[in-house]
Amino acid sequence: MAARAWRALLPGQVSRLVVYDMGTGRRTVVHESTEAVFEAPNWTISPFWGRKEWLVFNQDGLVHRVPATVGRARAVDPVPTGAIDSSNNDHVVSPDGRFLYVSAEDKHIHRVSLADGTTRRVTGDHDRPFNHYLHGISPDGRTLSYIGLEPLGEPAPGAPARTNVFTIDADGSNDTQLTFSDKPHDGAEFDPTGEWIYFNSERASDRPGHSQLFRCRPDGSDIRQLTFDERVNWFPHVAPGGRDLVYMSYEPGVVGHPANEHVLIRRIHPDGGEPSDLIELYGGQGTMNVTSWSPDGARFAYVEYPIAR
């Protein structure tokens, strides 16, 4: 079987992992590469990696870590994931820093022990073609939120599919569908209280690609729309403490969440309201697919992909 062709940088392009300070607006580059695409940082403190903060990201099917603090030595270390060598940009770290949960190209979610790299598959098989894309974990670490993709017809890359919000217990039990719509859903993520699951969806739009932000209760009830603008809004992430929500926003007319687009990272209150712009960058897919907030909610990480002029 041929090896999977992972995403590559364009000529003159760089992957740049950046930390943004909410108080000062300062942007600090933590790690960069002119050779490889890395994506989707998580911010964690793991008891197995010393009592300091780390950023975890995926690159070419593997998972890596780099200190979240900036210094002259920016050592990047692999995160052992056993036989899982096809991790994508849908991954989260448990609140206690003991486990990494990853979506892989086998269409399932796996749990990785950060103590020794041992793995266990979390999700089971469905009675139909089905892909699991992980996005969130509850504050108590007991429940995962994910997007379930069901092909509409013969499964094939780019073929029409239905995507909805699901939850599953971290032990693999209680796999539950929360939304029931033919309109696309993505980015299902718990807030820090565990009382809401935030996601983006086209469920309220009659235009393909016009995704807005929503939230619902963990049982799927009380669905509320949070943004109502012309831009295409993806991947809501609520800060620890619940003060802010940041998300990625494409220009009007963009369909899906492609790479290599001009995007904004915007800020809004978790209850909704008028958004404000924080950062304009060249990015999109891989920039902030999963939560990247620091534990104190004062900073978040993202990846940009500028091209030298």
C-alpha positions as CSV (number, residue, x, y, z in Angstrom):
1,M,0.0,0.0,0.0
2,A,1.4,3.4,-0.9
3,A,2.2,5.8,1.9
4,R,-0.2,8.6,2.6
5,A,0.8,11.9,1.0
6,W,0.6,14.4,3.8
7,R,0.0,18.1,3.1
8,A,3.1,20.0,2.0
9,L,4.1,23.6,2.2
10,L,3.9,25.8,-0.9
11,P,7.1,27.3,-2.4
12,G,8.3,30.0,0.0
13,Q,5.8,29.1,2.7
14,V,6.5,28.6,6.4
15,S,4.6,26.9,9.2
16,R,4.7,29.2,12.2
17,L,3.3,28.4,15.7
18,V,2.4,31.6,17.5
19,V,1.1,32.5,21.0
20,Y,-1.2,35.4,21.3
21,D,-1.6,37.3,24.6
22,M,-5.2,38.5,25.2
23,G,-4.1,41.2,27.6
24,T,-1.4,42.9,25.5
25,G,-2.1,41.7,22.0
26,R,1.5,40.5,21.7
27,R,2.2,37.7,19.3
28,T,5.2,35.5,20.0
29,V,6.6,32.9,17.6
30,V,7.3,29.6,19.5
31,H,8.3,27.3,16.6
32,E,8.5,27.5,12.9
33,S,9.5,25.3,9.9
34,T,10.2,25.8,6.2
35,E,10.1,22.1,5.6
36,A,6.9,20.7,7.2
37,V,3.3,21.5,7.8
38,F,2.3,21.3,11.5
39,E,-1.3,22.0,12.6
40,A,-3.8,22.4,15.4
41,P,-2.0,23.1,18.7
42,N,-3.3,21.9,22.1
43,W,-2.0,23.6,25.3
44,T,-1.4,21.3,28.2
45,I,0.4,20.6,31.5
46,S,1.2,16.9,31.7
47,P,2.4,15.3,35.0
48,F,4.6,13.1,32.9
49,W,6.4,16.0,31.2
50,G,7.3,18.1,34.2
51,R,5.2,20.9,35.6
52,K,5.5,23.2,32.7
53,E,3.3,24.2,29.8
54,W,3.5,22.4,26.4
55,L,2.0,22.8,23.0
56,V,1.0,19.6,21.2
57,F,0.5,19.5,17.5
58,N,0.3,17.0,14.6
59,Q,2.7,16.8,11.7
60,D,2.8,14.2,8.9
61,G,0.6,11.8,10.8
62,L,2.6,12.0,14.0
63,V,2.2,14.1,17.2
64,H,4.9,16.4,18.6
65,R,5.3,18.7,21.6
66,V,7.2,21.9,22.1
67,P,7.5,24.1,25.2
68,A,4.9,26.9,25.2
69,T,7.5,29.3,26.7
70,V,9.8,31.0,24.3
71,G,13.5,30.7,24.6
72,R,16.6,30.1,22.5
73,A,16.2,26.3,22.6
74,R,12.9,25.3,21.0
75,A,13.3,21.6,21.1
76,V,10.5,19.6,19.4
77,D,10.0,16.1,20.8
78,P,7.9,13.3,19.4
79,V,4.9,12.2,21.5
80,P,4.9,8.3,21.5
81,T,1.6,7.1,20.0
82,G,2.3,3.4,19.6
83,A,1.1,2.1,16.2
84,I,-0.9,5.2,15.5
85,D,1.0,6.9,12.7
86,S,-1.8,8.7,10.9
87,S,-3.1,11.2,13.4
88,N,-4.9,14.2,11.9
89,N,-5.6,17.6,13.2
90,D,-8.4,16.5,15.5
91,H,-6.9,15.8,18.9
92,V,-7.3,16.9,22.5
93,V,-5.5,16.4,25.8
94,S,-7.4,15.2,28.9
95,P,-7.9,17.9,31.6
96,D,-5.5,16.1,33.9
97,G,-2.8,15.9,31.2
98,R,-2.6,12.1,31.4
99,F,-4.1,11.2,28.0
100,L,-4.1,12.3,24.4
101,Y,-7.1,11.5,22.4
102,V,-6.6,11.5,18.6
103,S,-8.6,11.0,15.4
104,A,-6.7,8.9,12.9
105,E,-7.0,8.0,9.3
106,D,-8.6,4.6,10.2
107,K,-11.7,6.8,10.9
108,H,-11.6,6.1,14.7
109,I,-10.7,7.9,17.9
110,H,-7.9,6.5,20.0
111,R,-6.7,7.2,23.6
112,V,-2.9,7.5,24.1
113,S,-1.3,7.3,27.5
114,L,1.2,10.2,27.9
115,A,3.0,8.1,30.5
116,D,4.1,5.4,28.1
117,G,2.5,5.8,24.7
118,T,0.1,2.8,25.1
119,T,-3.0,3.1,23.0
120,R,-6.6,2.0,23.0
121,R,-9.3,2.5,20.4
122,V,-12.3,4.4,21.9
123,T,-14.9,4.3,19.1
124,G,-16.7,1.2,17.8
125,D,-17.9,0.3,14.4
126,H,-21.2,1.5,13.1
127,D,-23.6,-0.4,10.9
128,R,-22.8,1.9,8.0
129,P,-19.7,3.7,6.7
130,F,-18.8,6.3,9.4
131,N,-15.9,8.5,10.2
132,H,-15.1,10.0,13.7
133,Y,-13.5,13.4,14.0
134,L,-12.7,14.4,17.6
135,H,-12.9,18.0,18.8
136,G,-13.7,18.2,22.5
137,I,-13.5,16.7,25.9
138,S,-15.7,17.5,29.0
139,P,-14.1,19.3,31.9
140,D,-14.2,16.1,34.0
141,G,-12.5,14.1,31.2
142,R,-15.3,11.6,31.0
143,T,-17.0,12.5,27.7
144,L,-15.7,13.3,24.2
145,S,-17.5,15.4,21.6
146,Y,-16.9,14.6,18.0
147,I,-18.3,15.0,14.5
148,G,-19.7,11.9,12.8
149,L,-19.4,11.8,9.0
150,E,-21.7,9.6,7.1
151,P,-21.1,9.4,3.3
152,L,-24.2,9.9,1.2
153,G,-23.7,7.2,-1.3
154,E,-20.4,5.4,-2.2
155,P,-17.6,6.6,0.2
156,A,-14.9,8.5,-1.7
157,P,-12.7,11.6,-1.1
158,G,-14.8,14.7,-1.7
159,A,-18.1,12.8,-2.0
160,P,-21.2,14.2,-0.4
161,A,-21.6,13.4,3.3
162,R,-23.7,14.2,6.3
163,T,-21.9,15.6,9.4
164,N,-23.5,15.9,12.8
165,V,-22.5,16.4,16.5
166,F,-22.0,13.3,18.7
167,T,-20.7,12.5,22.2
168,I,-19.2,9.3,23.5
169,D,-17.9,8.4,26.9
170,A,-14.1,8.2,27.1
171,D,-14.4,4.5,27.8
172,G,-16.2,4.0,24.5
173,S,-19.8,3.6,25.9
174,N,-22.9,5.8,25.3
175,D,-22.2,6.8,21.7
176,T,-24.9,9.4,21.2
177,Q,-26.0,11.6,18.3
178,L,-27.0,15.1,19.3
179,T,-27.9,16.9,16.1
180,F,-30.0,15.5,13.2
181,S,-29.5,17.6,10.1
182,D,-28.4,17.2,6.5
183,K,-26.6,20.6,6.9
184,P,-22.9,20.4,7.7
185,H,-21.7,20.6,11.3
186,D,-18.1,20.7,12.7
187,G,-15.9,21.7,15.6
188,A,-18.0,20.3,18.4
189,E,-16.3,21.3,21.7
190,F,-17.3,21.5,25.4
191,D,-17.1,24.8,27.2
192,P,-15.2,24.9,30.5
193,T,-18.3,24.4,32.6
194,G,-19.5,21.3,30.7
195,E,-22.9,22.9,30.3
196,W,-22.6,23.7,26.6
197,I,-21.2,22.2,23.4
198,Y,-20.1,24.8,20.9
199,F,-19.9,24.1,17.1
200,N,-20.1,25.6,13.7
201,S,-22.8,24.7,11.2
202,E,-24.7,25.7,8.0
203,R,-27.9,24.6,9.6
204,A,-29.4,28.1,9.5
205,S,-28.2,29.0,6.0
206,D,-29.6,28.5,2.5
207,R,-26.1,29.1,1.0
208,P,-23.6,26.4,0.7
209,G,-20.5,27.1,2.9
210,H,-22.1,29.9,5.0
211,S,-21.2,28.4,8.4
212,Q,-22.1,30.2,11.7
213,L,-21.5,29.5,15.3
214,F,-23.9,27.6,17.6
215,R,-24.1,25.9,20.9
216,C,-26.3,23.3,22.5
217,R,-26.7,21.4,25.8
218,P,-24.8,18.1,26.1
219,D,-28.0,16.3,25.5
220,G,-28.5,18.1,22.2
221,S,-31.3,20.4,23.4
222,D,-31.5,24.2,23.4
223,I,-29.6,24.9,20.2
224,R,-28.7,28.6,19.9
225,Q,-27.1,30.5,17.1
226,L,-24.4,32.9,18.2
227,T,-23.1,34.7,15.0
228,F,-25.2,36.2,12.2
229,D,-22.8,37.8,9.8
230,E,-21.8,37.3,6.2
231,R,-18.4,35.8,7.0
232,V,-17.8,32.0,7.2
233,N,-17.2,31.1,10.9
234,W,-15.5,28.0,12.2
235,F,-14.1,26.3,15.2
236,P,-15.3,28.1,18.4
237,H,-13.1,27.8,21.5
238,V,-14.2,29.1,24.9
239,A,-11.5,30.2,27.2
240,P,-11.0,28.7,30.7
241,G,-13.0,30.9,33.0
242,G,-15.6,31.5,30.3
243,R,-14.7,35.1,29.6
244,D,-14.0,34.9,25.9
245,L,-14.6,32.8,22.8
246,V,-12.2,32.9,19.8
247,Y,-12.9,31.4,16.4
248,M,-11.6,31.4,12.9
249,S,-13.5,33.4,10.2
250,Y,-13.1,33.1,6.5
251,E,-14.1,35.6,3.9
252,P,-17.7,35.4,2.5
253,G,-18.2,32.7,-0.1
254,V,-15.6,30.2,1.1
255,V,-16.9,26.7,1.3
256,G,-15.6,24.3,3.9
257,H,-12.4,25.1,5.9
258,P,-9.6,25.0,3.3
259,A,-6.0,25.8,3.8
260,N,-4.1,28.8,2.4
261,E,-6.8,31.5,2.8
262,H,-6.9,34.9,4.3
263,V,-8.7,34.5,7.6
264,L,-9.4,36.4,10.8
265,I,-9.2,35.1,14.4
266,R,-12.1,36.9,16.1
267,R,-13.3,37.3,19.6
268,I,-16.9,37.2,20.9
269,H,-18.6,36.7,24.2
270,P,-19.6,33.0,24.8
271,D,-23.2,34.1,24.9
272,G,-22.9,35.8,21.5
273,G,-22.9,39.5,20.6
274,E,-20.8,41.6,18.3
275,P,-17.4,40.1,17.4
276,S,-14.1,41.9,17.3
277,D,-11.1,41.2,15.2
278,L,-7.9,40.0,16.9
279,I,-5.6,38.7,14.2
280,E,-5.5,38.7,10.4
281,L,-3.4,35.9,8.9
282,Y,-2.8,33.5,6.0
283,G,-4.0,30.1,7.2
284,G,-7.2,28.2,7.6
285,Q,-7.1,24.4,7.8
286,G,-4.6,23.7,10.6
287,T,-4.7,27.1,12.2
288,M,-6.8,26.3,15.2
289,N,-9.0,23.3,14.6
290,V,-9.0,22.3,18.3
291,T,-8.8,24.3,21.5
292,S,-5.4,25.9,22.1
293,W,-6.1,28.0,25.2
294,S,-3.6,28.3,28.0
295,P,-4.8,26.9,31.4
296,D,-5.2,30.4,32.8
297,G,-7.2,31.6,29.7
298,A,-4.8,34.5,29.2
299,R,-3.2,33.2,25.9
300,F,-4.0,30.9,23.0
301,A,-1.9,29.4,20.3
302,Y,-2.5,29.2,16.6
303,V,-0.6,28.3,13.4
304,E,-0.1,30.6,10.4
305,Y,1.3,29.8,7.0
306,P,2.8,32.9,5.4
307,I,4.4,32.9,2.0
308,A,7.6,35.0,1.5
309,R,7.0,37.8,-0.9
